Amino acid sequence: MTTIKYLTFNEINPNEFIPFLNSQKIRQHLIDHTLFDLDSIKAWIDSKIEVNCTHGCRVRAIVCNNHLAGWCGIQLEDGKYEFAIVIDGQYWGLGKTVFQDMMAWAKELGHDEVFIHFLHTRPDYKFLQKIAKNVYKTDMLGSQFTTYQLAVE
């Protein structure tokens, strides 16, 4: 049986994040950045812990059967709450469950809507298109994204 836990970032050894965040399979769907080392991953983790302390935000490590499977978060960007879901390739089947859990968090946190930005390298998601209030292209950080605007019900 698959067990998913959501842990705060300070509950995870920083070294566990490096292999999956540096994997080419993950990097192709993220904004271009240098490979993480121990110092840069600690700084990144600190930044996510700070986001987690922001009103309306929640950032968690995803642990599946006691192994780090990825991370997810509701983050505030440009005055809008957005979802981030980054899952190691061997755990991609968890995405739907993580998404549903995050929608419950968004409701718990009192959000009316949230946004998901997928880099142009990602396919269109029909299930998101069906439930989205709006789907459009966004240019951010020098890259193009498909943005899904979702009502929180």
N, C-alpha and C positions, 0 to 999 in steps of 0.2 A: 504494500500500500504506500502511496506517495504522501509524504507529510511535508507541508509547506509552513515555514515559520518566517516572520518578518522581524528582524533584529535591528537595533540601532547600530550605526556604523562603529561606535566605540566598543561594540561586542564582537567585532570581527578583527582578526589579525590582518593588518594592512597588506602583508605579503600575499594573502589569498586573492586580493583583487587584481594584482599585477598580471598573472597569466591570461585571464580571460579578457581584461580590458586592452591588453596588448595583442590579442589574437587578430589576425587579418580578417577572419570571418565577422568579428564584431566591428572592427575599425572601418570596414567598408560602408557601414551604415551610420557612422558618427562623423561629426565635423572633424576635419583633419587636425591632428595634434601629434606632438612628439610622443614617443614611447614613454611609458611610465617607468620610473625607477623608485626606489624606496622613499627618497626625499619628495619627489613630485606626487607620489600616491598619498603620502601623509598630508601634504598640502591640499590635495583634492578632497580627501576624506574630511579634513578640517572644514573645508568650504561647504561640504554637504551637511555636516553636523550643524554649522551655522544656519544653513537654509532650514533645517529641521526645527530650529528654534524660532523661526519666523512665523508670525500669526497666520493661520490658514494653510500652513505647509506641513508635510510629513515626508520624510525620506527614510527608507529602510533597505537593508540588505535582504535579499531573498535567499533563504536556506531551504534546500530540498533534501530530505533524508540525511540531514547533518552535513551537507556539502554546500558551499557557496554556489548559488545558481545565477546570481545577478544582483541587480539593485533596481529600485523603483522609487518614484517620488512624485509628490504634488509640490510644484515649485512656483514661485511668483516671478514672472518675467514680464517686464513692460506693463505692469498693472493687471496682468491676466494670469490666472492659475493654469498651469500646464502640467500634463502628465509626462513623466519620463519612465520608460520601461526598457531596461537593457538586460537581456538574458543570454547566458552562455549557450552556444549552439546545441549542446547536448540536452538542454532543458527547454527548448523553444516551445514545446507543447504546453508549458505552464502559462503562456501568455494570456490566454482567455481567463483563467482563474485569477491571475494577478490583476488583470483589467477589472474584473468584477469586484474584487476586493477593494481596489482603488476607487471605484465608483461609490462603494459604500463609505469609504473614508471621506470622499468629497461631500457626500450628504451629511455625514457626521460633523464635518468641519463647517457646514453651512453654506457651501458653494451652490450657486444657481447654474453655473456652467463652467466647463473646463475645456482646455484645448490640447490637442495632440499634434505635434509637428513631426512628420516623418521625412527624413532626407530623401531626395529624389531617387536614390538607389533602391528604396523600398518599393514593393509593389503597392498598388491601390488595394485597400481593404474593403471588400464588399459589405461585411457586417458593420463596419464603421460608417460607410456611406449610407446605409439604411437607417441608422439611428442618429446621424449627424443633423444638426440644425443647418449647417452650412459646411461646404468643402471648397477650399480655394488654395491657390498657390501663394506662398510667402517667400520673400527673399530676406534671409537673415544671415549674418556673420559670413557673408560672401558665398552662400550656398542657397539652392532652391529647395523648398520643402512643400509637401502637401499637408495642409492644415485642416484638421477636423474640429469643428466647434460642436460640443456636445452639451445638451441640457442634463443637469443632474436632477433626477426625479426620486 
